[in-house]
Structure formats: C-alpha cells, structure tokens
Amino acid sequence: MNPVAGVVLYLVIWFMCLFVILPLRITSQTEDGDVVPGTPASAPIDPMLKKKAIWITVLATVVFIPIALIIINGWIKVEDFDFFVPAPKD
C-alpha cells in the first residue's frame, strides 16, 4: 500500500466513523425547550464537534491500524475476492 492509498483509506474510515458518532448524544432545541426563532426545532443545542472530532480520530486510528496491517502484510489480497475466476484445482 503506497502512502496515498493509506491516506485515502484513513480518510474513508474517518468519515465513516464521523457519520456513526456525529448523531450520538445530541440534545435538540425542542428537547431543551428553548427554540431560537429562525432555526429548525430539531437543531442541536451544542453538537460538541471538537470533542467528537477527537473521539472520531481515535476510533478511526484504532480501526485503521489492523486494516493497514492486513493490507501491508498481504494476509488478504484483492485476488481473494475475485468470484468470477474459478478456483485452482488441487
């Protein structure tokens, strides 16, 4: 795996983690009882983006390391997922 592929893989994992963690522990304006005029009632009061970005980075790193090791060491290759080529006969 070249460095560019590693960065792309990390960013894909990071954004997947973002979409999982972002909606967690959100309090909407309706739940708080204080809706600001001109905003939707479902808008979050404090999305805690900085705290979530730190957790997303930690989670993405924990997920990335084993995947990168599997790819770098060649334990699973792209050829292992080729379903259209018949398996070699032993």
Buried (B, 14 or more C-beta within 10 A) or exposed (E): EEEEEBEEBBEEBBEBBBEEBBEEEBEEBEEEEEBEEEEEEEEBEEBBEEEBBEEBBEBBEEBBEEBBEEBEEEEEEEEEEEEEEEEEEE
